[in-house]
């Protein structure tokens, strides 16, 4: 299946260029991953729409387990970053994050505000999801179970060296954003 309506490519070299996309599946899956230093946390799968309660339950399960197993010297360097979608902004979620991370929360309503709609500054957006999707969708997954397995395998393929490069890239991107006065800068890379 090819959906021409949402695929736009402007090219002087090949004006008839088309990219076939096979993401029109009868099922879907929701995944959360986190990055801490040179480690990928997750994947954590959840079904259905992300509600406030589902997000709080996830935080209390997955994040609490992760934080409780960190040595104190590493725990001091943990910052929690999330965006401004409604389930992230209820009082119970904010209370949990304050209790767990004190003032080291980045995002809407956190102690450190983060520019909204800034995927060029978020490592999950500028690196992780693209890396995972390239591996997962190299060929269309035939089943939901295969999709889940591919996501797990793709996450396992993220090497510590890759995440070190991502950390350096964040610093570079913040500098470019500053030079561009907070405007878009991806086109200058």
DRENVO-67557 format. One record per residue (C-alpha): residue number from 0; residue in one letter; x, y, z. Coordinates in Angstrom, 3 decimals, padded with zeros to 6 digits, m for minus. Example, Ala and Ser with C-alpha at 12.3 -4.5 7.8 and 13.67 -1.06 7.14 Angstrom:
<0, "a", <012.300, m004.500, 007.800>>
<1, "s", <013.670, m001.060, 007.140>>
//
This chain:
<0, "x", <000.000, 000.000, 000.000>>
<1, "x", <001.318, 003.464, m000.822>>
<2, "x", <m000.251, 006.651, 000.492>>
<3, "x", <000.732, 009.488, m001.868>>
<4, "x", <m001.288, 012.070, 000.029>>
<5, "x", <001.151, 012.462, 002.935>>
<6, "x", <004.446, 011.748, 001.166>>
<7, "x", <006.022, 014.879, m000.311>>
<8, "x", <009.505, 014.972, m001.796>>
<9, "x", <010.924, 017.929, m003.714>>
<10, "x", <013.809, 017.025, m005.971>>
<11, "x", <015.377, 018.454, m009.105>>
<12, "x", <017.104, 015.151, m009.847>>
<13, "x", <014.149, 012.763, m009.692>>
<14, "x", <010.754, 014.496, m009.588>>
<15, "x", <008.927, 011.123, m009.593>>
<16, "x", <010.686, 009.869, m006.457>>
<17, "x", <008.417, 007.864, m004.156>>
<18, "x", <008.955, 006.140, m000.842>>
<19, "x", <006.801, 003.140, m000.120>>
<20, "x", <005.610, 003.046, 003.478>>
<21, "x", <004.057, m000.041, 005.011>>
<22, "x", <003.079, 001.268, 008.400>>
<23, "x", <m000.667, 000.885, 007.842>>
<24, "x", <m001.104, m002.117, 010.104>>
<25, "x", <m004.123, m003.452, 011.920>>
<26, "x", <m002.378, m003.347, 015.278>>
<27, "x", <m000.092, m001.050, 017.194>>
<28, "x", <002.094, m001.060, 020.253>>
<29, "x", <003.269, 001.626, 022.664>>
<30, "x", <006.865, 001.660, 023.845>>
<31, "x", <008.843, 003.700, 026.356>>
<32, "x", <012.638, 003.776, 026.553>>
<33, "x", <014.996, 005.915, 028.572>>
<34, "x", <018.653, 006.822, 028.232>>
<35, "x", <020.972, 007.038, 031.224>>
<36, "x", <024.651, 007.643, 030.506>>
<37, "x", <025.679, 004.718, 028.309>>
<38, "x", <022.644, 002.549, 029.071>>
<39, "x", <019.289, 002.168, 027.444>>
<40, "x", <016.439, 001.555, 029.878>>
<41, "x", <013.665, m000.541, 028.410>>
<42, "x", <011.878, m001.191, 026.239>>
<43, "x", <008.762, m001.011, 028.379>>
<44, "x", <005.589, m001.923, 026.490>>
<45, "x", <002.094, m000.805, 027.427>>
<46, "x", <m001.243, m001.324, 025.765>>
<47, "x", <m003.862, 001.266, 025.006>>
<48, "x", <m003.748, 005.016, 025.227>>
<49, "x", <m001.330, 006.583, 027.686>>
<50, "x", <m003.554, 007.867, 030.475>>
<51, "x", <m002.512, 009.723, 033.592>>
<52, "x", <m002.964, 006.618, 035.747>>
<53, "x", <m001.141, 004.350, 033.292>>
<54, "x", <001.794, 006.796, 033.194>>
<55, "x", <001.926, 007.044, 036.983>>
<56, "x", <001.788, 003.239, 037.307>>
<57, "x", <004.627, 002.947, 034.794>>
<58, "x", <006.736, 005.482, 036.681>>
<59, "x", <006.120, 003.766, 040.004>>
<60, "x", <007.072, 000.362, 038.576>>
<61, "x", <009.816, 000.768, 035.983>>
<62, "x", <011.431, 004.006, 037.128>>
<63, "x", <011.355, 003.189, 040.837>>
<64, "x", <013.056, m000.161, 040.161>>
<65, "x", <015.734, 001.558, 038.068>>
<66, "x", <016.398, 004.336, 040.596>>
<67, "x", <016.500, 001.987, 043.587>>
<68, "x", <019.237, m000.093, 041.934>>
<69, "x", <021.541, 002.845, 041.196>>
<70, "x", <024.569, 003.590, 043.363>>
<71, "x", <024.221, 006.917, 045.198>>
<72, "x", <026.991, 008.622, 043.187>>
<73, "x", <025.092, 007.847, 039.961>>
<74, "x", <021.698, 008.731, 041.400>>
<75, "x", <022.897, 012.296, 041.953>>
<76, "x", <023.397, 012.622, 038.180>>
<77, "x", <019.960, 011.374, 037.118>>
<78, "x", <017.727, 013.893, 035.403>>
<79, "x", <014.251, 012.931, 034.304>>
<80, "x", <013.065, 014.549, 031.075>>
<81, "x", <009.628, 014.294, 029.536>>
<82, "x", <007.484, 016.410, 027.268>>
<83, "x", <004.267, 018.266, 027.901>>
<84, "x", <001.570, 015.794, 026.923>>
<85, "x", <m001.397, 015.829, 029.335>>
<86, "x", <m000.649, 012.534, 031.179>>
<87, "x", <002.749, 013.963, 032.184>>
<88, "x", <001.226, 017.008, 033.832>>
<89, "x", <m001.181, 015.777, 036.487>>
<90, "x", <m000.437, 016.509, 040.116>>
<91, "x", <000.158, 012.854, 041.096>>
<92, "x", <002.811, 012.478, 038.377>>
<93, "x", <004.478, 015.762, 039.339>>
<94, "x", <004.444, 014.745, 043.006>>
<95, "x", <006.075, 011.387, 042.209>>
<96, "x", <008.771, 013.026, 040.074>>
<97, "x", <009.566, 015.616, 042.758>>
<98, "x", <009.827, 012.910, 045.426>>
<99, "x", <012.025, 010.731, 043.209>>
<100, "x", <014.233, 013.260, 041.390>>
<101, "x", <013.909, 016.383, 043.605>>
<102, "x", <014.681, 019.389, 041.390>>
<103, "x", <016.182, 017.347, 038.545>>
<104, "x", <013.063, 017.182, 036.376>>
<105, "x", <013.191, 018.668, 032.876>>
<106, "x", <010.004, 019.417, 031.001>>
<107, "x", <006.741, 021.274, 031.122>>
<108, "x", <005.980, 022.049, 034.746>>
<109, "x", <009.376, 020.746, 035.893>>
<110, "x", <012.120, 022.619, 037.670>>
<111, "x", <013.910, 023.099, 034.363>>
<112, "x", <011.617, 024.146, 031.528>>
<113, "x", <012.305, 022.616, 028.137>>
<114, "x", <011.363, 024.149, 024.805>>
<115, "x", <008.092, 022.628, 023.590>>
<116, "x", <008.170, 020.716, 020.315>>
<117, "x", <011.980, 020.508, 020.285>>
<118, "x", <012.804, 017.050, 018.900>>
<119, "x", <016.173, 018.330, 017.709>>
<120, "x", <017.251, 018.615, 021.369>>
<121, "x", <015.804, 015.345, 022.673>>
<122, "x", <018.045, 012.266, 022.276>>
<123, "x", <015.044, 009.972, 022.095>>
<124, "x", <013.738, 011.956, 019.135>>
<125, "x", <016.907, 012.818, 017.212>>
<126, "x", <018.534, 009.399, 017.689>>
<127, "x", <016.759, 006.573, 019.460>>
<128, "x", <013.367, 006.283, 017.747>>
<129, "x", <014.874, 006.675, 014.274>>
<130, "x", <017.494, 004.012, 015.006>>
<131, "x", <014.883, 001.589, 016.309>>
<132, "x", <012.424, 002.224, 013.469>>
<133, "x", <015.089, 001.660, 010.795>>
<134, "x", <015.784, m001.793, 012.224>>
<135, "x", <012.213, m002.728, 013.048>>
<136, "x", <010.713, m001.693, 009.713>>
<137, "x", <013.526, m002.856, 007.384>>
<138, "x", <010.883, m005.358, 006.318>>
<139, "x", <007.258, m005.159, 007.457>>
<140, "x", <006.670, m007.149, 010.665>>
<141, "x", <004.031, m009.810, 009.980>>
<142, "x", <002.625, m010.025, 013.521>>
<143, "x", <002.344, m008.002, 016.699>>
<144, "x", <004.605, m010.514, 018.460>>
<145, "x", <007.245, m010.090, 015.741>>
<146, "x", <007.000, m006.306, 016.047>>
<147, "x", <007.548, m006.564, 019.792>>
<148, "x", <010.531, m008.912, 019.316>>
<149, "x", <012.082, m006.597, 016.725>>
<150, "x", <011.736, m003.604, 019.028>>
<151, "x", <013.388, m005.548, 021.850>>
<152, "x", <016.219, m006.663, 019.531>>
<153, "x", <016.696, m003.131, 018.186>>
<154, "x", <016.957, m001.790, 021.738>>
<155, "x", <019.503, m004.479, 022.593>>
<156, "x", <021.583, m003.354, 019.595>>
<157, "x", <022.114, 000.123, 021.057>>
<158, "x", <025.738, m000.034, 022.174>>
<159, "x", <027.238, 002.102, 024.962>>
<160, "x", <029.510, 003.802, 022.400>>
<161, "x", <026.440, 004.931, 020.468>>
<162, "x", <025.016, 006.562, 023.584>>
<163, "x", <028.350, 008.288, 024.319>>
<164, "x", <028.146, 009.790, 020.823>>
<165, "x", <024.572, 010.879, 021.554>>
<166, "x", <025.753, 012.708, 024.692>>
<167, "x", <028.345, 014.613, 022.660>>
<168, "x", <025.692, 015.349, 020.039>>
<169, "x", <023.392, 016.858, 022.684>>
<170, "x", <026.097, 019.334, 023.680>>
<171, "x", <026.653, 020.270, 020.038>>
<172, "x", <022.924, 020.682, 019.423>>
<173, "x", <022.444, 022.911, 022.464>>
<174, "x", <025.292, 025.134, 021.248>>
<175, "x", <023.754, 025.336, 017.742>>
<176, "x", <020.352, 026.138, 019.241>>
<177, "x", <021.910, 028.930, 021.306>>
<178, "x", <023.678, 030.393, 018.253>>
<179, "x", <020.382, 030.213, 016.317>>
<180, "x", <018.597, 032.081, 019.159>>
<181, "x", <016.327, 029.110, 019.796>>
<182, "x", <015.227, 028.869, 016.168>>
<183, "x", <015.455, 025.759, 013.998>>
<184, "x", <019.039, 024.715, 013.330>>
<185, "x", <018.838, 021.190, 011.889>>
<186, "x", <019.342, 022.532, 008.365>>
<187, "x", <022.823, 023.808, 009.345>>
<188, "x", <024.173, 020.422, 010.428>>
//
